[in-house]
Amino acid sequence: MEPQFRQTTIDPSGRFLHAENDRLRVKGPATRVMLPGGISAWSVTRHQVVKRLCEDPRVSKDPQRHWPAYAGLPLDWPLRGFISTANAFTTYGPDHQRLRMLMASAFTPRRVESVRAKVHGTVDRIMRELSRARPGEVLDLRRAFTDVVPAEALCDLIGIPDSFRGRASHAIQAINRPTSDDRDFMDLTMCLGALVATRYMVPGDDMASDLIAARYGEEQLSEAEVNTALVLMIGAGSGTTANLLGKAVVSLLTHPDQLKLVKAGDASWVDVIEETLRLEGPVQHLPLRYAVEDIDLGYEVVIKAGEPILLSFGAAGRDPVAHGRTANEFDLGRTDKEHLAFGHGVHHCIGSPLARMEASIALPALFSHFPDIELAVPAAELQPLPTFIYNGHVELPVRVRK
C-alpha cells in the first residue's frame, strides 16, 4: 500500500524519503512544510530551484542574523545542532568567506592525496578481516566496512596520533549511529582538543597543523575555530561517506545487470559513484537556509525575508525535469548524472574529493575480493536511518562467502 503523508508535515522517521520528496516536488518550486518541533519552513525539491537558491546571495545560512524566530527556539529543538554552532556551515557573507578560505587553504588536493596510500591500507586490512568470515556467516557491512573507511581516513587526514587513534576512530563511527549519545561527541571533542593543543606546540604533516598555519590575508583561525573546523569536517565527511558506500553496495546488489556492466568494463566505478550520488544522495534535506529579503520564485510563490528554507539535495537528483522519466532508476549508462549531493555555490562541500577518493578505492576492493557478495535480507527489509536528513541504513547485513 502506498504510504500516506500529511501534506505539510515532514516525516522525521526517514521511512519514505523518496516518495515524500516526489509528493513535495509536484506541489511547486517551493512548498510549506512543518519540521519537527512545529517549525514551519519552505521545502525546495526541484533541481533547478535548489541550484538557483544555492547561488542566490539573498539566501543566508546565518540564523542569528537572518532568522528572527531563532532567538525563541527551545534549547531542545531537534535540529538545533545543525544550525547553532558558528562555523563555515552557518555563516554568511564576509564571515563565511573568511572561514571558507581558511579551511580551503588547508583542505588542498595535495593534502587529500597524501592519505590515498593510507586509505588503501585501511581497505586492505578490512578485506582481510572480512575474509575470515565463515561460509554463510552474516556480517554487518555498516560496522565492518562503510563506517570504518571514512573514520580512518579522517583520522589520517587530520593527524590523530596513535596514542588515541582507536578512541577517536570509535567516536567518529559512533556519532553517526542512532544509538549515539553525548558521551561519543564529548569523546571526539576531547581527542580533537588534545590534538590541536599538541599541534600548536609541535606542528605535524597533517590538516590540524595546516589549519593552525592557515592565513587569509591577515586573518587566521583562533584555537576555538580550529577545533570547530575539525568537528565540522568530521561531521560532514564521516556518516555521509558511509551512506554513499552503503547505498552504492545496495544499488549494485539489487541491480545485477548494472553490476555485470562494471565487471565487464562497460561501466566504470566513477559511473557507480556519481549515479549513486544522484539517485541515493547521502544527504536528503539540509537544515537550514534563510531569506535575507523577499525571493519571488514565480508561480505565485514568494519566500518572505526571515523565513527558513529546507533545500533537498537528494530530491533534486531524482527530479524528472532534470533526468527524465527514468530519474528514479539506477542506470550506470545514464549520460547526464548531474547531482547536487555535495551542495552547490559558495557552500559546495570542500571535502567532496576525499569522499570520491575513498569510494573509488573501497568499492572496487570489496567487489574484487568478494565477487559473490550478497544481501542477507531482502532490500525492502533494510532499516533506514531514523531521520529525514540523511539517507542510509542502520545496518547492512551481507554474506561475503557462500
N, C-alpha and C positions, 0 to 999 in steps of 0.2 A: 504493500500500500504506500502511496506517495506521502512523504512526511508533510504535516500541516504546520504552518507558521502563522503566528500573529503578525499582522502586516508591518507593524512599526517596531517590533522588538527583536534585537539581535539575539540569537540562540547562543548562550555562553558555553554550551556543552561541547561544541565542535563536532557534533554527530552528523550534521548535514551541511557542511561548509559550502560545497559546490552548488547544491540545489538551492540553498538560501541565496547565494550570490546571483544565480540565474534569475531568481524571482526579483531581486532588488534591481538588477540591471535593466529589466524591461520597463521599470517604472519611470525612467527618465535619466537625464545627465547627473542628477543627484536626488536622493530621496531621504526624508527624515526617518531616523531610526532611534530607538531607545536603547541605550547602553546599560550594562549592569550598574546598579545604584540609582537608576532612574534619571540618568543624564541624557538629554536629547542632543543629537548630532546629525550632520549630513553625511550619508553614506554615498561614496562615489565608486562605481564598479566598472565603468566603461573605460577601455584602454586609452582612447584619445583624451578623455576628460581628466583621467588620473595624470596622464603625462602633462597636460596643459597646466594643471594646478601645481604640479611639481616645479614647473618653470616660472610660475607667476610670482612676482615679487610682492604681491598683495596677500600672499599666504605665508603665515609665520608658524614656527614651532615653539614659540616662547609663550607659555601660558600666563606667566606673571605680567607680561606687557600687553597681551592681546586677547586674553580670555577673562572677561570681568567676573565670571562665575567661579573662577579658580579659587579666589580667596575664601569662598564659602563652602568649599568641598570638605566633606568629613575626612578625618585622618585615615580612616579605614576604607576609603573608596577603593574598590578592587584594582582600578587601573592607575592609581596614583604613582606607583613605582615606575611607570613608563614615562611620566612627564615631570616629576617633581625635582629630579636632580639636575642642576645646571651643568650641562656638558655640550659637546658638539651636536648632540642629538636634539637638544631642547632650546637652542638659542637661535637668534635671528639677526640678520644684517651684519654690521661690523663685528659684533660679539661672536657670531658663528664663523665669520670669515677668519678671524684670528685663531680660534681653536682648530678649525678645519685645516688651515695652512700649517699650523704647528704639528698637528697629528700626521698630515700627509708627508711632511718632511722626514718623518721617522718611518712611515709605512711605505717605503720605497720598493720598487721592483727588485733591487739588489737585496734588500732585507728579506723579502718574501722568498726569493730564490735561494737565499742562504740556508733555508730549512728544508729544501727539497730532499736532500740525501737523508735527513733525519726522518722525514715523513716516510720515505721508502723503508727505512729501518723499522719504524713503528709498524707499518703494514706487514712487512715480512715476519715480524715477531708475532703479530696477531694471526697470520696464516698458519704459522707453526702451532700455535695454541689451539686453533680450530681443528687442525689436523688430528689432534689427539681424541677427537670425538669418536665414540663407538658407532658402528653402523646402526642407523635408525635413531640415534640419540637426538633429542630436540634441544636446540640451543637458542637463546635469546640474542639475536644478532644486534639488537639495540645496545645491550650492555656489553657485549663481547667485541663489537666492531664499530658501529656507527657513532656511538658516544665517545669511544676511546680515541679514534683518529683525530678529530678536531681538538680534543682536550690536550692530547700530547703535542700536537702541532703548535698550539698556543703557548704551552709551557716552553717549547723550544724557541719560539719566536720572541717571547717576552724575556726569556732568560732565567726562568725559575731554576735555582740551584738544586743539586742532587739532595741536599740536606732536607728539603721539604718538598721535593718534586712529587712524591707519591701523595702527600696530603693535598697539594694544590690540584693535581690532576683529578683526584677523587672528588674534591669540592666542585670543580668545573663540571664534571659529569653529573653530580648530584643536583646542582641548582636547576638543571633542565628537566628534572623528573617531577611528576605530580606529587610525589611524596616528600619533596624538598621542604626544608623549614629554615628558619632564620639562622640556625647554627651552621648550615652549609655556607650561607653567604658570609657570615662572620668569619668562618674559617678561611674563606677565599680572601677577604679583605685583609686579614691578618698576614697571610702569606705575601700578598702584594705590598702591603705596608713595609714588611721586613725587607723585601727585595729592593724597593725604592730607597729606603734608608741606607742600605748597603751600597747601592749604585751611586748615590751621591758622594760616598767616600771613595769607592773603588769602582770606576766605570768598567763595563764589560762590552763584549761584542754582541749586543742584544738590543731589543726595542726599548726596554726600560731606560737604558743608557741613552739611546737615541732621543727619546722624549725629553729627558733631562737636558740634553745638549741642544735641543731644537731652538731655532731662532726664526722669528718672522719680523724683519726689520730690527727694532729694538725690543720687540716683545719676546717673552718666553713663558713657559708654563710654570706655575707655582708647584710646590710639592703636592698640595692637595689636588691640583688639576692633573698632575701626572698620575696619581692614584686613580682619579675618576676616569681618565682616559683609558687606563688599562682595564678597569671594570667594564667600561663601555665596549672595548674591543672584544673582551671575553663574552659579554652578554650578546653581542651582535654576531659573533663568529663561532660559537660552540653549538648550541642547540639548532641553529639554522642549518649549519653544515651537516649535522647529524640527520636532520629531517631530509635534506637533499639526498644524502646517501641512502637512507631508508626507502624513500619514495622511488628512487631510481631502481633499487633492487626489486621492489614490489612490482613496479611497472614492467620490468623485463620478465619477471617470473610469471606474470599474468598475461603477457603478450609474447608467447613463444615464437611467433612469426617475426616479431621485431628483434628478439634475441638472436634468432637464426641469422638475420641480416648482419648483426655485429660480428658473430662468429665467422661468417663467410667473408668479412671485409667489405661488405656492401653498405655498411653504415659505420660511422666512427664513434668513439667514446665521447668526442665533442658533441656529436648529434644526441647521444644519450643524455648528457649533462644539460644541454640547452633545451631539449624537449621536455625534460623533467622540470627544469626551472620554469618553463612556460606553463605546463599543464598542472604541475603539483608544486607551485611556489611554496617554499618553506615558511614564508610569512604571508598570511592571507590578508589581514587587516592590521594597519599600523597606527596606533593612537599616538598623538593626535596632532592636527594642524588647526590653525585659527585664521579667520578672515580679518585682515588688517583694515580693510574697507569693504564696502558692498561689492560683490562679484556677481555679475549677471552671466549666467551660463546659457541663456536662451531658453526657449520653450517655457517661458514664464517662471523660470527657476532662478531666484536671487538668494545667494548666501549673504546674510547681513553681517556687517562688521561685528566682530566679537563672538561669532558663532563657531563652534568646533566642527571639524571636518575629519571624517574617518576614511582614509584612502585604502582601497582594497587592491593591493598589487597582485594578489592571487587571482581575483576575479578578472582583472584586466587581461591576464594571459589566456583566458577562456572566452574572450569577447568574440562572438561570431562576426561582428563587423570587421575586426582585425584579422581573424583567422578562418572565416568561412563556416560552412555548415559542419565541418569536422573539428571545430575548435575544442570539443570535449573528448577528442580521441588522441591516443598516444601513437604518433606517426613519425618515425625517425626520418622518413623521406620527405617530410614537410619542407618546402623551400624556405618559407618565412617562419622562423622560430622566435621572432622578436618577443621580448618579455620585459617586464619591469620588476623582476624578482629582487633585484638589488637596488630598487628605487630609481630615481631619475633626478637630474638637475643638481642643485647645489648640495643636496643631501644624498647623492648617489653613494652607495657603500664603498668606502675605500678598501675594504677587505675582500672585495669580490675576486681579485686574482688569487688570493690564498685559498678561498673556498673552491674555486675551479681547479687549482693545482692539486688540492687534497683529493677531490673526486676523480681527477684524471689518473691518479696513482692507485687509489683504493679500489675503485670499481673493476678495472681490468684485472687486478690481482685476485680479487675474490672469485670472479668467474673463470679465471685461468686455473686457479688452484682447485676449484670445486665446480667443474662443468655440469655436474648433475644436481647442484643445489636446488632445493625445492621448499616451498612454504609448507609448514607443518599443520596449518589450518587453512580453511578456505579464506580467500582475501576478504570476503564480506564479514568475517568474524574478527578481523584485526581491530583492536580497540584504538580509536583515535585519541590523541591528546585532548584532555577535557578543557579546551579553550577555543575561542573563535579567532584568536590572533595567530597562532602557529598551526602548521599543517604537518602532522607527523603521527607516529604510532607510539603508544605506551610501551608495547613490546613488539618484537619482530621474530616470532618463533619459526625456525627453519631446521631442515635436516641437510647437513653438508655431506653426509656419507650415507648411502642407501644400504 
